[in-house]
Amino acid sequence: DHLACRTDLEGGCKRCIVAPATVCCELCTPTQFLDFGRVDILKTKQQPKRAHIADYKAERVDFALRDDLHAFRKTRTIDLRGRAYFRNFGPGYIMPDDVLQCIVDCAHFHKILTAAQLLKETRWHRVSEDGEHLLALIRQHHPAPPPPPPPTDASATPLGTVNSNIPRPRTSSTPTTRRCGKCGIVGHIGWSIRDNLNFR
């Protein structure tokens, strides 16, 4: 406390005393904050989930696609940045190593067939510029799988028609006659006789 610091002075220590602020806040003195810019932080949208890639054994076609992707990003880096930039910094400006490996993995399982899928799986920043060329490379090494065959006649048969061919057990329309378990007479059962006798 400034009073305990200098007990010999009436107002305490002049250096320890907390001076009242001339500017409080935007609500108390709004004119003091006119020159400050407002920053509205935008909420980031949740990115769509990427496909799950299981462990697999790379084949010869996977290595061939990887080599072509290496050659592609090297050529594009030299075209856009020059050979000196490529020698100093490598081809990561066009395509980082993790993006290249992601393309190879997804192409193995046919997860990248369109530009939208390429952007979703890799988040690559040059999909709009070089996406079609990359899709052509992927189709060259991993052609799209054929469409599923059309349904056969048995699977296309309506369910009602199939069920109508199944034989059903015959049911009699006449009601069953109930007999007493004790005496065998029609019209009552054993517990009703006991109740009638007890009631009497």
Backbone as CSV, one residue per row, in Angstrom:
resi,resn,N_x,N_y,N_z,CA_x,CA_y,CA_z,C_x,C_y,C_z
1,ASP,0.858,-1.177,0.000,0.000,0.000,0.000,0.904,1.240,0.000
2,HIS,0.441,2.307,-0.672,1.267,3.512,-0.743,1.340,4.235,0.600
3,LEU,0.353,4.033,1.472,0.402,4.670,2.795,1.431,3.990,3.695
4,ALA,1.553,2.663,3.581,2.536,1.949,4.398,3.950,2.129,3.875
5,CYS,4.080,2.484,2.615,5.418,2.660,2.038,6.103,3.908,2.604
6,ARG,5.368,4.996,2.691,5.930,6.257,3.225,5.006,6.762,4.307
7,THR,5.255,6.297,5.510,4.419,6.742,6.628,4.728,8.172,7.045
8,ASP,5.861,8.683,6.614,6.224,10.043,6.998,5.496,11.082,6.161
9,LEU,4.927,10.671,5.036,4.191,11.604,4.186,2.702,11.472,4.454
10,GLU,2.018,12.596,4.350,0.577,12.601,4.634,-0.207,11.815,3.592
11,GLY,0.127,11.929,2.337,-0.609,11.215,1.285,0.023,9.912,0.888
12,GLY,1.055,9.481,1.597,1.719,8.237,1.254,2.721,8.423,0.134
13,CYS,3.216,7.305,-0.364,4.234,7.330,-1.423,3.612,7.786,-2.731
14,LYS,4.246,8.750,-3.368,3.724,9.273,-4.622,3.937,8.306,-5.794
15,ARG,4.931,7.409,-5.653,5.194,6.474,-6.739,4.363,5.192,-6.629
16,CYS,3.988,4.822,-5.408,3.203,3.596,-5.229,1.703,3.824,-5.358
17,ILE,1.265,5.044,-5.243,-0.164,5.318,-5.302,-0.701,5.004,-6.699
18,VAL,-1.873,4.379,-6.748,-2.512,4.025,-8.017,-3.373,5.196,-8.453
19,ALA,-2.987,5.810,-9.553,-3.739,6.960,-10.058,-4.991,6.481,-10.780
20,PRO,-6.100,7.175,-10.620,-7.327,6.778,-11.330,-7.151,6.930,-12.836
21,ALA,-7.713,5.979,-13.590,-7.598,5.999,-15.045,-8.516,7.059,-15.630
22,THR,-7.998,7.774,-16.616,-8.823,8.793,-17.283,-9.786,8.175,-18.284
23,VAL,-9.423,7.027,-18.818,-10.278,6.310,-19.778,-10.676,4.989,-19.139
24,CYS,-11.975,4.766,-19.053,-12.461,3.547,-18.395,-12.679,2.429,-19.411
25,CYS,-13.701,2.567,-20.219,-14.019,1.524,-21.191,-14.816,2.156,-22.321
26,GLU,-15.208,1.366,-23.261,-15.945,1.867,-24.423,-17.329,2.361,-24.034
27,LEU,-17.895,1.804,-22.982,-19.223,2.238,-22.563,-19.172,3.579,-21.837
28,CYS,-18.133,3.790,-21.028,-18.033,5.043,-20.276,-17.534,6.192,-21.147
29,THR,-16.509,5.927,-21.945,-15.936,6.972,-22.814,-15.863,6.445,-24.247
30,PRO,-16.985,6.406,-24.954,-16.972,5.841,-26.318,-16.161,6.665,-27.310
31,THR,-15.979,7.967,-27.053,-15.229,8.792,-28.002,-13.746,8.434,-28.042
32,GLN,-13.225,7.843,-26.984,-11.814,7.478,-26.948,-11.497,6.227,-27.783
33,PHE,-12.535,5.521,-28.229,-12.321,4.264,-28.952,-12.798,4.333,-30.400
34,LEU,-13.003,5.540,-30.904,-13.476,5.665,-32.282,-12.408,5.269,-33.296
35,ASP,-11.144,5.483,-32.960,-10.060,5.189,-33.900,-9.622,3.726,-33.884
36,PHE,-10.175,2.939,-32.979,-9.803,1.526,-32.913,-10.687,0.712,-33.860
37,GLY,-10.075,-0.149,-34.632,-10.834,-0.986,-35.554,-11.470,-2.168,-34.842
38,ARG,-12.625,-2.561,-35.328,-13.332,-3.715,-34.782,-12.968,-4.957,-35.602
39,VAL,-12.725,-6.017,-34.917,-12.380,-7.285,-35.566,-13.426,-8.311,-35.161
40,ASP,-14.185,-8.755,-36.136,-15.185,-9.791,-35.906,-14.589,-11.133,-36.323
41,ILE,-14.396,-12.003,-35.365,-13.809,-13.311,-35.631,-14.890,-14.228,-36.188
42,LEU,-14.670,-14.694,-37.395,-15.628,-15.584,-38.032,-15.448,-17.002,-37.506
43,LYS,-16.557,-17.649,-37.280,-16.509,-19.032,-36.831,-16.176,-19.934,-38.014
44,THR,-15.172,-20.753,-37.827,-14.770,-21.656,-38.897,-15.740,-22.827,-38.989
45,LYS,-16.102,-23.161,-40.210,-16.994,-24.287,-40.421,-16.220,-25.593,-40.282
46,GLN,-16.915,-26.577,-39.777,-16.277,-27.876,-39.602,-16.016,-28.518,-40.955
47,GLN,-14.784,-28.932,-41.160,-14.407,-29.551,-42.422,-14.994,-30.961,-42.505
48,PRO,-15.377,-31.390,-43.710,-15.873,-32.770,-43.841,-14.783,-33.775,-43.513
49,LYS,-15.193,-34.867,-42.935,-14.231,-35.884,-42.520,-13.638,-36.584,-43.736
50,ARG,-12.361,-36.879,-43.625,-11.687,-37.586,-44.703,-11.966,-39.087,-44.617
51,ALA,-11.714,-39.751,-45.722,-11.932,-41.193,-45.770,-10.882,-41.913,-44.929
52,HIS,-11.299,-43.010,-44.333,-10.372,-43.820,-43.536,-9.604,-44.740,-44.473
53,ILE,-8.286,-44.651,-44.445,-7.434,-45.465,-45.303,-6.807,-46.557,-44.445
54,ALA,-7.139,-47.786,-44.753,-6.574,-48.912,-44.017,-5.154,-49.206,-44.509
55,ASP,-4.432,-49.966,-43.706,-3.081,-50.362,-44.103,-3.150,-51.265,-45.333
56,TYR,-2.236,-51.073,-46.239,-2.224,-51.867,-47.469,-0.788,-52.053,-47.921
57,LYS,-0.597,-53.014,-48.793,0.713,-53.278,-49.380,0.779,-52.589,-50.733
58,ALA,1.714,-51.654,-50.868,1.826,-50.887,-52.111,2.211,-51.805,-53.266
59,GLU,1.586,-51.555,-54.409,1.852,-52.333,-55.609,2.696,-51.514,-56.579
60,ARG,3.006,-52.137,-57.712,3.849,-51.460,-58.692,3.156,-50.224,-59.252
61,VAL,1.843,-50.297,-59.405,1.120,-49.153,-59.950,1.139,-47.985,-58.971
62,ASP,1.187,-48.258,-57.666,1.263,-47.188,-56.670,2.611,-46.467,-56.740
63,PHE,3.677,-47.223,-56.921,4.993,-46.599,-57.059,5.091,-45.792,-58.352
64,ALA,4.447,-46.277,-59.404,4.463,-45.536,-60.666,3.718,-44.211,-60.536
65,LEU,2.581,-44.219,-59.834,1.846,-42.975,-59.608,2.664,-42.012,-58.760
66,ARG,3.359,-42.518,-57.760,4.188,-41.654,-56.921,5.305,-41.001,-57.739
67,ASP,5.922,-41.759,-58.634,6.979,-41.191,-59.477,6.432,-40.104,-60.392
68,ASP,5.255,-40.327,-60.953,4.660,-39.313,-61.832,4.274,-38.057,-61.054
69,LEU,3.820,-38.217,-59.817,3.497,-37.049,-58.993,4.758,-36.268,-58.630
70,HIS,5.848,-36.968,-58.366,7.129,-36.296,-58.119,7.551,-35.487,-59.346
71,ALA,7.446,-36.096,-60.525,7.829,-35.392,-61.751,6.910,-34.205,-62.015
72,PHE,5.629,-34.356,-61.692,4.678,-33.257,-61.914,5.005,-32.056,-61.040
73,ARG,5.202,-32.291,-59.755,5.443,-31.145,-58.868,6.813,-30.516,-59.115
74,LYS,7.783,-31.301,-59.568,9.077,-30.719,-59.924,8.934,-29.803,-61.138
75,THR,8.229,-30.274,-62.163,8.052,-29.467,-63.374,7.269,-28.201,-63.086
76,ARG,6.203,-28.304,-62.289,5.376,-27.131,-61.989,6.139,-26.122,-61.133
77,THR,6.978,-26.597,-60.223,7.772,-25.672,-59.406,8.761,-24.901,-60.263
78,ILE,9.410,-25.579,-61.196,10.364,-24.898,-62.082,9.644,-23.921,-62.995
79,ASP,8.458,-24.288,-63.480,7.712,-23.393,-64.371,7.258,-22.130,-63.653
80,LEU,6.830,-22.258,-62.410,6.264,-21.112,-61.694,7.305,-20.324,-60.907
81,ARG,8.327,-20.991,-60.363,9.293,-20.326,-59.490,10.709,-20.271,-60.047
82,GLY,11.000,-21.085,-61.014,12.348,-21.101,-61.569,13.182,-22.241,-61.011
83,ARG,14.249,-22.563,-61.726,15.099,-23.674,-61.325,15.885,-23.370,-60.043
84,ALA,16.266,-22.109,-59.847,17.007,-21.759,-58.631,16.148,-21.972,-57.388
85,TYR,14.871,-21.611,-57.478,13.968,-21.828,-56.341,13.837,-23.319,-56.061
86,PHE,13.737,-24.123,-57.107,13.598,-25.566,-56.907,14.843,-26.156,-56.250
87,ARG,16.014,-25.690,-56.640,17.246,-26.213,-56.051,17.377,-25.827,-54.581
88,ASN,16.893,-24.651,-54.224,17.044,-24.177,-52.844,15.960,-24.705,-51.910
89,PHE,14.721,-24.778,-52.398,13.594,-25.083,-51.512,12.858,-26.368,-51.880
90,GLY,13.130,-26.937,-53.040,12.464,-28.177,-53.409,11.074,-27.944,-53.987
91,PRO,10.322,-29.030,-54.229,9.002,-28.922,-54.862,7.848,-28.745,-53.881
92,GLY,8.148,-28.478,-52.611,7.074,-28.359,-51.625,6.148,-27.185,-51.851
93,TYR,6.567,-26.195,-52.640,5.689,-25.056,-52.927,4.453,-25.511,-53.693
94,ILE,4.618,-26.454,-54.601,3.493,-26.950,-55.386,2.725,-28.018,-54.620
95,MET,3.444,-28.980,-54.051,2.777,-30.094,-53.373,3.673,-30.620,-52.258
96,PRO,3.255,-30.498,-51.000,4.049,-31.063,-49.901,4.063,-32.594,-49.952
97,ASP,4.979,-33.173,-49.207,5.118,-34.628,-49.214,3.886,-35.328,-48.657
98,ASP,3.270,-34.765,-47.610,2.103,-35.420,-47.027,0.919,-35.423,-47.983
99,VAL,0.776,-34.362,-48.785,-0.301,-34.332,-49.776,-0.050,-35.373,-50.856
100,LEU,1.197,-35.494,-51.295,1.531,-36.488,-52.317,1.230,-37.899,-51.826
101,GLN,1.608,-38.200,-50.589,1.351,-39.535,-50.059,-0.138,-39.778,-49.873
102,CYS,-0.875,-38.751,-49.488,-2.327,-38.887,-49.332,-2.989,-39.200,-50.668
103,ILE,-2.519,-38.584,-51.742,-3.076,-38.862,-53.067,-2.812,-40.310,-53.463
104,VAL,-1.604,-40.795,-53.207,-1.272,-42.183,-53.547,-2.138,-43.157,-52.750
105,ASP,-2.326,-42.892,-51.461,-3.128,-43.784,-50.621,-4.588,-43.790,-51.053
106,CYS,-5.148,-42.617,-51.283,-6.559,-42.540,-51.668,-6.787,-43.117,-53.061
107,ALA,-5.837,-42.927,-53.962,-5.989,-43.479,-55.310,-5.967,-45.002,-55.290
108,HIS,-5.251,-45.589,-54.361,-5.200,-47.052,-54.259,-6.583,-47.630,-53.974
109,PHE,-7.390,-46.922,-53.184,-8.734,-47.390,-52.825,-9.830,-46.668,-53.612
110,HIS,-9.458,-45.947,-54.669,-10.416,-45.234,-55.529,-11.250,-44.233,-54.723
111,LYS,-10.598,-43.495,-53.833,-11.289,-42.486,-53.031,-11.290,-41.113,-53.692
112,ILE,-10.497,-40.928,-54.751,-10.424,-39.637,-55.440,-10.822,-39.863,-56.886
113,LEU,-12.040,-39.442,-57.233,-12.535,-39.553,-58.599,-12.913,-38.205,-59.189
114,THR,-13.129,-37.201,-58.345,-13.523,-35.870,-58.800,-12.652,-34.825,-58.114
115,ALA,-12.766,-33.582,-58.606,-12.014,-32.486,-57.993,-12.506,-32.208,-56.576
116,ALA,-13.799,-32.371,-56.336,-14.330,-32.165,-54.986,-13.757,-33.190,-54.010
117,GLN,-13.638,-34.432,-54.436,-13.043,-35.450,-53.571,-11.557,-35.195,-53.356
118,LEU,-10.875,-34.677,-54.378,-9.457,-34.339,-54.227,-9.263,-33.249,-53.180
119,LEU,-10.126,-32.240,-53.193,-10.039,-31.173,-52.196,-10.395,-31.679,-50.807
120,LYS,-11.386,-32.536,-50.712,-11.814,-33.048,-49.410,-10.738,-33.919,-48.765
121,GLU,-10.114,-34.783,-49.536,-9.165,-35.737,-48.967,-7.796,-35.121,-48.702
122,THR,-7.367,-34.148,-49.519,-5.997,-33.632,-49.414,-5.915,-32.207,-48.889
123,ARG,-7.011,-31.413,-49.025,-6.980,-29.980,-48.682,-5.850,-29.267,-49.447
124,TRP,-5.611,-29.698,-50.650,-4.528,-29.145,-51.459,-4.904,-27.759,-51.928
125,HIS,-3.960,-26.808,-51.897,-4.268,-25.415,-52.204,-4.288,-25.125,-53.701
126,ARG,-3.941,-26.094,-54.547,-3.903,-25.857,-55.985,-4.867,-26.775,-56.737
127,VAL,-5.962,-27.118,-56.107,-6.941,-27.981,-56.776,-7.568,-27.266,-57.962
128,SER,-7.867,-25.979,-57.803,-8.502,-25.238,-58.898,-7.566,-25.059,-60.084
129,GLU,-6.253,-24.972,-59.853,-5.307,-24.752,-60.952,-4.863,-26.063,-61.601
130,ASP,-4.507,-27.048,-60.813,-3.907,-28.272,-61.346,-4.697,-29.525,-60.995
131,GLY,-5.927,-29.363,-60.545,-6.699,-30.532,-60.128,-7.013,-31.484,-61.260
132,GLU,-7.386,-30.958,-62.428,-7.745,-31.818,-63.551,-6.539,-32.613,-64.045
133,HIS,-5.377,-31.995,-64.042,-4.177,-32.726,-64.466,-3.862,-33.864,-63.501
134,LEU,-4.051,-33.626,-62.220,-3.822,-34.679,-61.238,-4.845,-35.802,-61.369
135,LEU,-6.089,-35.454,-61.635,-7.108,-36.486,-61.825,-6.791,-37.354,-63.034
136,ALA,-6.234,-36.744,-64.085,-5.837,-37.529,-65.256,-4.722,-38.511,-64.908
137,LEU,-3.772,-38.083,-64.074,-2.717,-39.000,-63.636,-3.283,-40.148,-62.805
138,ILE,-4.233,-39.834,-61.946,-4.828,-40.878,-61.107,-5.585,-41.884,-61.968
139,ARG,-6.355,-41.391,-62.951,-7.100,-42.306,-63.830,-6.157,-43.149,-64.687
140,GLN,-5.007,-42.610,-65.008,-4.052,-43.354,-65.820,-3.527,-44.581,-65.075
141,HIS,-3.295,-44.448,-63.782,-2.746,-45.560,-63.003,-3.827,-46.357,-62.276
142,HIS,-4.881,-45.699,-61.854,-5.979,-46.370,-61.151,-7.288,-45.998,-61.839
143,PRO,-7.660,-46.685,-62.906,-8.941,-46.369,-63.562,-10.108,-46.562,-62.600
144,ALA,-11.164,-45.822,-62.861,-12.351,-45.918,-62.004,-12.936,-47.320,-62.089
145,PRO,-13.402,-47.869,-60.979,-13.989,-49.220,-61.016,-15.267,-49.227,-61.836
146,PRO,-15.599,-50.362,-62.463,-16.831,-50.429,-63.263,-18.058,-50.276,-62.382
147,PRO,-19.148,-49.770,-62.942,-20.376,-49.627,-62.142,-20.923,-50.988,-61.750
148,PRO,-21.683,-51.068,-60.681,-22.245,-52.359,-60.257,-23.230,-52.882,-61.288
149,PRO,-23.342,-54.201,-61.449,-24.272,-54.765,-62.442,-25.712,-54.471,-62.072
150,PRO,-26.591,-54.421,-63.082,-28.012,-54.174,-62.778,-28.607,-55.340,-62.011
151,PRO,-29.654,-55.104,-61.260,-30.266,-56.192,-60.476,-30.853,-57.256,-61.382
152,THR,-30.758,-58.515,-60.963,-31.309,-59.630,-61.723,-32.818,-59.684,-61.572
153,ASP,-33.445,-60.621,-62.343,-34.906,-60.731,-62.301,-35.391,-61.194,-60.940
154,ALA,-34.606,-62.065,-60.300,-35.046,-62.573,-58.991,-35.046,-61.475,-57.946
155,SER,-34.002,-60.599,-58.002,-33.950,-59.517,-57.023,-34.933,-58.414,-57.342
156,ALA,-35.343,-58.306,-58.639,-36.295,-57.267,-59.020,-37.735,-57.694,-58.836
157,THR,-37.990,-58.966,-58.481,-39.355,-59.438,-58.293,-39.962,-58.777,-57.073
158,PRO,-41.192,-58.259,-57.182,-41.819,-57.630,-56.011,-41.949,-58.616,-54.864
159,LEU,-41.917,-58.083,-53.672,-41.972,-58.918,-52.479,-43.295,-59.654,-52.369
160,GLY,-44.368,-58.994,-52.795,-45.670,-59.643,-52.719,-45.772,-60.843,-53.628
161,THR,-45.138,-60.767,-54.820,-45.173,-61.888,-55.749,-44.392,-63.071,-55.218
162,VAL,-43.252,-62.781,-54.571,-42.458,-63.866,-54.001,-43.206,-64.539,-52.868
163,ASN,-43.842,-63.761,-52.025,-44.561,-64.329,-50.888,-45.786,-65.115,-51.322
164,SER,-46.361,-64.737,-52.493,-47.557,-65.439,-52.943,-47.249,-66.856,-53.390
165,ASN,-45.982,-67.135,-53.754,-45.614,-68.477,-54.189,-45.330,-69.417,-53.030
166,ILE,-45.207,-68.893,-51.834,-44.915,-69.730,-50.672,-46.210,-70.364,-50.182
167,PRO,-46.260,-71.701,-50.064,-47.512,-72.331,-49.576,-47.778,-71.956,-48.129
168,ARG,-49.015,-71.662,-47.863,-49.422,-71.268,-46.519,-50.281,-72.365,-45.899
169,PRO,-50.170,-72.555,-44.604,-51.015,-73.585,-43.953,-52.482,-73.191,-43.996
170,ARG,-53.313,-74.208,-44.210,-54.751,-73.968,-44.296,-55.324,-73.793,-42.892
171,THR,-56.200,-72.829,-42.780,-56.859,-72.563,-41.500,-58.344,-72.801,-41.654
172,SER,-58.923,-73.466,-40.697,-60.352,-73.755,-40.741,-61.138,-72.545,-40.268
173,SER,-62.258,-72.282,-40.966,-63.095,-71.140,-40.608,-64.051,-71.465,-39.471
174,THR,-64.285,-72.775,-39.182,-65.205,-73.134,-38.101,-64.499,-73.036,-36.762
175,PRO,-65.148,-72.461,-35.754,-64.503,-72.332,-34.443,-64.313,-73.695,-33.785
176,THR,-63.269,-73.820,-33.007,-63.003,-75.077,-32.301,-63.947,-75.218,-31.112
177,THR,-64.362,-76.460,-30.864,-65.280,-76.744,-29.764,-64.481,-76.986,-28.492
178,ARG,-64.830,-76.274,-27.443,-64.114,-76.397,-26.179,-64.831,-77.416,-25.293
179,ARG,-64.079,-78.344,-24.733,-64.623,-79.364,-23.846,-63.990,-79.239,-22.460
180,CYS,-64.697,-79.746,-21.505,-64.202,-79.726,-20.137,-63.080,-80.740,-19.991
181,GLY,-62.036,-80.354,-19.285,-60.915,-81.262,-19.079,-61.191,-82.328,-18.037
182,LYS,-62.212,-82.153,-17.226,-62.535,-83.107,-16.169,-63.544,-84.151,-16.637
183,CYS,-64.694,-83.662,-17.159,-65.769,-84.585,-17.505,-65.939,-84.777,-19.001
184,GLY,-65.360,-83.902,-19.834,-65.469,-84.046,-21.277,-66.742,-83.482,-21.865
185,ILE,-67.566,-82.796,-21.102,-68.818,-82.237,-21.602,-68.532,-80.918,-22.289
186,VAL,-69.253,-80.672,-23.409,-69.089,-79.430,-24.163,-69.875,-78.322,-23.477
187,GLY,-69.291,-77.126,-23.446,-70.005,-75.972,-22.943,-69.419,-75.367,-21.697
188,HIS,-68.529,-76.078,-21.024,-67.890,-75.503,-19.851,-66.490,-76.100,-19.719
189,ILE,-65.710,-75.501,-18.828,-64.381,-76.027,-18.536,-64.301,-76.334,-17.057
190,GLY,-63.245,-77.042,-16.656,-63.183,-77.602,-15.313,-63.245,-76.590,-14.203
191,TRP,-62.600,-75.415,-14.405,-62.562,-74.474,-13.290,-63.913,-73.864,-13.024
192,SER,-64.785,-73.798,-14.065,-66.114,-73.214,-13.849,-66.986,-74.133,-13.024
193,ILE,-66.788,-75.463,-13.151,-67.572,-76.397,-12.342,-67.183,-76.276,-10.876
194,ARG,-65.875,-76.185,-10.619,-65.428,-76.053,-9.238,-65.955,-74.769,-8.618
195,ASP,-65.911,-73.699,-9.405,-66.405,-72.438,-8.870,-67.885,-72.519,-8.579
196,ASN,-68.633,-73.197,-9.474,-70.079,-73.302,-9.244,-70.376,-74.132,-8.000
197,LEU,-69.612,-75.213,-7.797,-69.839,-76.034,-6.615,-69.487,-75.286,-5.341
198,ASN,-68.372,-74.562,-5.383,-67.986,-73.800,-4.198,-68.972,-72.688,-3.915
199,PHE,-69.498,-72.101,-5.006,-70.444,-71.007,-4.806,-71.720,-71.500,-4.154
200,ARG,-72.149,-72.735,-4.518,-73.352,-73.283,-3.929,-73.103,-73.698,-2.486
